[in-house]
């Protein structure tokens, strides 16, 4: 699990999650590419589960395209999953 947080004053529009395909690159490569898209985004990656959670002003389509440029399949998750350290935590695991 790798989480990258930024300046809380940065305005974020929405939280989205993406399921990554088996061809996903390492977490630092993903974060570097997504930071190029939105330098102020909050990004949490569950490498084991293959899920990226991103709070960003970028659209889901832009994020999927950015991941596609890395050769990484990604699809938007309509039903959010628990990402430890991410914003979907309900506290039920404790």
N, C-alpha and C positions, 0 to 999 in steps of 0.2 A: 504494500500500500504506500503510495506516494501522494502527498498533498502539497499543493503549491498555493499559498495565500498571498494576497497583495493588499495594497492600501484600501482600508475599509471605506474611505471617502469616495472611491471610484463608484460611479453609478452603474448598477447592474440591472439588466432587464428581466432575465428569466433563468431558471434552473432547468437544465436538460440532462438526460442521461443517454449514453450510447453504448450498445453492445458491440464489442470489437470482434472481428473475425480471428481465426487462428494465425493469420499472417501478421498480427500486430507487432510493430517494432517495440523497443524498450521504452519504458515510461519517460525517460528524459528526452528522447527524440519526440515523443508525442507532445510533451509539455512545451518544448522549444517551438514546434510547429504551431501549436494553438496560441502561444504567446505572441507569435508574429501576427496572428489574426486579431487578437484582443489582448494587449499588454496588461490590462487590469483585471482579467478574468480570474475567477477562483476555480481551480482545477483539482479534482481528486480522482486518482486512478486506483482501481482495485485490479491489479495485474493478474491475480489468481482467478478472479471471476470474469476478467475481460470487460470491465465496465469503466467508462469514463463519465464522471459527473462534472458539469461545467456550468457555472453561473456567469453569464456573459451578455453583452449587448449584441453579439453576433447571432445570426439566425442558425437554426438547426441545419439548414441546407448549406450554409457557409462552413460550418464545422465538419459536416460529412464530406464536403468537397476538400477541405484542408487535409483530412485524414486520408482521403482517397489519393491525394497527391503524394502521400507517403507509401502508397501501395497497400494501405490498410482498409479492409472492408469495415464499414461501420453502419449500424442502423439505429434509428431513434427508438428508444424504449418508451412506449406509451404508458406502461405500468411501471412506476418507479420501484427500484430494488434498494435494499439496504446497502450502503457503502460506508463502511466503518470510517468515522472521521468526517463524513460528508453531511449534507444538510437533511438527508432522509432519515436520520437516526431518530427513532421514537423512544429510545431508552429501554425497550423491552428485552434486550439481550443481557442486560446487567444482572 
